Amino acid sequence: MKTEIMLTELQYKAVRSSGAGGQNVNKVSSKVVLSFDLKQSKGLTDDEKVRLQHKIATKLTQDSLLIITSEEERSQFKNRIIAIKKLIKCLEDGLKIPKAL
């Protein structure tokens, strides 16, 4: 897994966040929706793509897109960082090979 290459392949969309937020809740788009195309990624080998398709199948769309959202913070920038960390953790967990007993 080549994280540097994968980070250039990410697509972001900012949308309005729901919930508490004070005066800016209906004006500021702070929620971040990150999408990662698993099939088209150049940062993953073919073996890694196959393993991820099986391990994280429930998190993928029919087009093999992995969608991650973050709306924990009021800042769009901070939510973007959180979404990237979630993506990397999800991919790393999906690529772990269980130890043989």
C-alpha positions as CSV (number, residue, x, y, z in Angstrom):
1,M,0.0,0.0,0.0
2,K,1.5,3.3,-1.1
3,T,-0.2,5.9,1.0
4,E,1.3,8.9,-0.8
5,I,-0.1,7.8,-4.2
6,M,-3.5,7.0,-2.7
7,L,-3.8,10.5,-1.1
8,T,-3.6,12.0,-4.5
9,E,-6.5,9.8,-5.7
10,L,-9.0,10.9,-3.1
11,Q,-12.0,13.0,-3.9
12,Y,-13.6,15.3,-1.4
13,K,-17.0,16.9,-1.1
14,A,-18.0,19.4,1.6
15,V,-21.7,19.4,2.7
16,R,-23.7,21.0,5.5
17,S,-23.4,19.1,8.7
18,S,-26.4,18.2,10.8
19,G,-26.8,18.6,14.5
20,A,-25.6,21.3,16.9
21,G,-23.4,24.0,15.5
22,G,-24.8,27.3,16.7
23,Q,-25.3,30.2,14.3
24,N,-23.3,28.7,11.5
25,V,-25.1,25.3,11.3
26,N,-27.1,26.3,8.2
27,K,-24.4,28.4,6.5
28,V,-21.1,26.5,6.6
29,S,-20.3,23.3,4.8
30,S,-18.1,21.6,7.4
31,K,-19.0,17.9,6.9
32,V,-16.5,16.1,4.6
33,V,-17.4,13.2,2.4
34,L,-14.3,11.4,1.1
35,S,-14.5,8.9,-1.7
36,F,-11.8,6.4,-2.8
37,D,-12.0,4.3,-5.9
38,L,-10.6,0.9,-4.9
39,K,-10.5,-0.6,-8.4
40,Q,-8.8,2.4,-10.1
41,S,-6.2,3.0,-7.4
42,K,-2.5,3.0,-8.4
43,G,-1.4,2.9,-4.8
44,L,-2.6,-0.7,-4.3
45,T,-1.4,-3.9,-5.8
46,D,-3.9,-6.3,-7.5
47,D,-3.5,-8.7,-4.5
48,E,-4.3,-5.9,-2.1
49,K,-7.3,-4.8,-4.1
50,V,-8.7,-8.4,-4.1
51,R,-8.1,-8.8,-0.3
52,L,-9.8,-5.5,0.4
53,Q,-12.8,-6.3,-1.8
54,H,-13.5,-9.3,0.3
55,K,-12.6,-7.9,3.7
56,I,-14.4,-4.5,3.5
57,A,-17.1,-5.6,1.1
58,T,-19.9,-4.2,3.3
59,K,-18.3,-0.7,3.2
60,L,-17.9,-0.5,-0.6
61,T,-20.5,0.7,-3.1
62,Q,-21.4,-1.5,-6.1
63,D,-18.8,0.5,-8.1
64,S,-16.1,-0.4,-5.5
65,L,-16.0,3.1,-4.0
66,L,-15.2,3.5,-0.3
67,I,-17.1,6.4,1.1
68,I,-15.9,7.9,4.4
69,T,-17.6,10.8,6.2
70,S,-16.5,13.1,9.0
71,E,-18.5,15.7,10.8
72,E,-17.0,15.6,14.3
73,E,-15.4,19.0,14.1
74,R,-16.8,22.4,13.1
75,S,-13.8,22.9,10.8
76,Q,-13.9,21.5,7.3
77,F,-10.1,21.2,7.4
78,K,-10.1,19.1,10.6
79,N,-12.9,16.9,9.3
80,R,-10.8,16.3,6.2
81,I,-7.9,15.1,8.3
82,I,-10.1,12.9,10.4
83,A,-11.7,11.3,7.2
84,I,-8.2,10.6,5.8
85,K,-7.2,8.9,9.1
86,K,-10.4,6.8,9.0
87,L,-9.7,5.7,5.4
88,I,-6.1,4.7,6.2
89,K,-7.1,2.8,9.3
90,C,-9.9,1.0,7.4
91,L,-7.5,0.0,4.6
92,E,-4.8,-1.1,7.0
93,D,-7.2,-3.2,9.0
94,G,-8.5,-4.8,5.8
95,L,-5.0,-5.7,4.6
96,K,-4.0,-7.4,7.9
97,I,-3.2,-11.0,7.4
98,P,-4.4,-13.1,10.4
99,K,-1.7,-15.1,12.2
100,A,-1.6,-18.8,11.7
101,L,-2.1,-20.8,14.8
